[in-house]
Amino acid sequence: MTSKKQVPYAALKRIFHEPNRLAIMSALAGASKGCSFTDLRGACALTDGNLSRHLKVLEEEKAVHIEKAFVGVKPRTTATLTDDGRQRFMVYLQALEEVLQAATRAIQSEPPATA
Protein backbone atom coordinates (compact mmCIF):
# COMPACT_ATOMS: atom_id res chain seq x y z
CA MET A 1 0.00 0.00 0.00
CA THR A 2 1.21 3.51 -0.82
CA SER A 3 1.04 6.23 1.83
CA LYS A 4 0.37 9.94 1.30
CA LYS A 5 4.01 10.55 2.19
CA GLN A 6 5.03 8.43 -0.79
CA VAL A 7 2.49 10.06 -3.11
CA PRO A 8 2.47 13.81 -2.40
CA TYR A 9 0.29 14.43 -5.45
CA ALA A 10 -2.74 13.40 -3.38
CA ALA A 11 -2.26 16.52 -1.24
CA LEU A 12 -2.26 18.86 -4.26
CA LYS A 13 -5.81 19.99 -3.77
CA ARG A 14 -7.48 21.65 -6.75
CA ILE A 15 -8.95 24.34 -4.50
CA PHE A 16 -5.45 25.81 -4.02
CA HIS A 17 -3.78 24.59 -7.20
CA GLU A 18 -5.61 27.01 -9.51
CA PRO A 19 -3.07 29.83 -10.16
CA ASN A 20 -5.31 32.73 -9.11
CA ARG A 21 -6.39 31.01 -5.90
CA LEU A 22 -2.76 30.15 -5.17
CA ALA A 23 -1.96 33.86 -5.53
CA ILE A 24 -4.87 34.86 -3.28
CA MET A 25 -3.97 32.33 -0.59
CA SER A 26 -0.30 33.34 -0.75
CA ALA A 27 -1.17 37.03 -0.36
CA LEU A 28 -3.48 36.29 2.56
CA ALA A 29 -0.90 34.05 4.23
CA GLY A 30 1.28 37.09 4.82
CA ALA A 31 -1.54 39.30 6.10
CA SER A 32 -2.45 38.40 9.68
CA LYS A 33 -5.25 40.99 9.73
CA GLY A 34 -6.45 40.08 6.25
CA CYS A 35 -6.48 42.12 3.04
CA SER A 36 -9.00 44.54 1.68
CA PHE A 37 -10.58 43.60 -1.62
CA THR A 38 -8.77 46.42 -3.42
CA ASP A 39 -5.36 45.51 -1.96
CA LEU A 40 -5.90 41.85 -2.82
CA ARG A 41 -7.06 42.74 -6.33
CA GLY A 42 -3.89 44.75 -6.89
CA ALA A 43 -1.55 42.19 -5.32
CA CYS A 44 -2.96 39.38 -7.46
CA ALA A 45 -3.54 41.44 -10.63
CA LEU A 46 -7.14 40.26 -10.95
CA THR A 47 -10.30 41.94 -12.13
CA ASP A 48 -13.11 42.59 -9.67
CA GLY A 49 -15.15 39.74 -11.16
CA ASN A 50 -12.30 37.22 -11.10
CA LEU A 51 -11.36 38.06 -7.53
CA SER A 52 -14.98 37.91 -6.38
CA ARG A 53 -15.48 34.49 -7.96
CA HIS A 54 -12.29 33.01 -6.52
CA LEU A 55 -13.01 34.43 -3.07
CA LYS A 56 -16.48 32.91 -3.20
CA VAL A 57 -15.03 29.47 -4.01
CA LEU A 58 -12.47 29.79 -1.19
CA GLU A 59 -15.18 30.97 1.21
CA GLU A 60 -17.44 28.02 0.28
CA GLU A 61 -14.52 25.73 1.08
CA LYS A 62 -14.10 27.56 4.41
CA ALA A 63 -10.51 28.47 3.53
CA VAL A 64 -11.18 32.20 3.82
CA HIS A 65 -13.52 34.39 5.80
CA ILE A 66 -15.07 37.40 4.07
CA GLU A 67 -16.16 40.37 6.15
CA LYS A 68 -18.17 43.22 4.69
CA ALA A 69 -18.40 46.49 6.57
CA PHE A 70 -18.68 50.20 5.99
CA VAL A 71 -15.82 52.61 6.61
CA GLY A 72 -17.65 55.89 6.76
CA VAL A 73 -20.00 55.66 3.81
CA LYS A 74 -17.78 53.38 1.72
CA PRO A 75 -18.19 49.61 1.72
CA ARG A 76 -15.10 47.58 2.58
CA THR A 77 -14.64 43.87 1.98
CA THR A 78 -11.83 42.18 3.88
CA ALA A 79 -10.64 38.61 3.34
CA THR A 80 -8.71 36.62 5.94
CA LEU A 81 -7.51 33.04 6.09
CA THR A 82 -9.45 30.79 8.42
CA ASP A 83 -7.45 28.58 10.79
CA ASP A 84 -8.56 25.55 8.77
CA GLY A 85 -7.68 27.30 5.51
CA ARG A 86 -4.22 28.17 6.81
CA GLN A 87 -3.61 24.57 7.91
CA ARG A 88 -4.86 23.08 4.64
CA PHE A 89 -2.82 25.56 2.62
CA MET A 90 0.33 24.61 4.57
CA VAL A 91 -0.28 20.92 3.78
CA TYR A 92 -0.74 21.87 0.13
CA LEU A 93 2.48 23.94 0.08
CA GLN A 94 4.48 21.14 1.70
CA ALA A 95 3.18 18.65 -0.87
CA LEU A 96 3.89 21.06 -3.72
CA GLU A 97 7.43 21.57 -2.46
CA GLU A 98 7.94 17.81 -2.27
CA VAL A 99 6.61 17.30 -5.80
CA LEU A 100 8.78 20.09 -7.21
CA GLN A 101 11.90 18.81 -5.47
CA ALA A 102 11.28 15.30 -6.83
CA ALA A 103 10.80 16.71 -10.34
CA THR A 104 14.01 18.74 -10.02
CA ARG A 105 15.94 15.69 -8.90
CA ALA A 106 14.51 13.63 -11.77
CA ILE A 107 15.39 16.27 -14.35
CA GLN A 108 18.91 16.67 -13.00
CA SER A 109 19.55 12.93 -13.05
CA GLU A 110 18.30 12.40 -16.61
CA PRO A 111 20.71 12.90 -19.47
CA PRO A 112 19.49 15.60 -21.87
CA ALA A 113 17.49 14.29 -24.82
CA THR A 114 19.10 14.68 -28.19
CA ALA A 115 17.08 16.04 -31.07
Buried (B, 14 or more C-beta within 10 A) or exposed (E): EEEEEEEBEEBBBEBBEBEBBBBBBBBBBEBEEBBBBEBBBEBBEBEEEBBBBBBEBBBEBEBBBBEEEEEEEEEEBBBBBBEEBBEBBEBBBEBBEBBEEEEEEEEEEEEEEEE
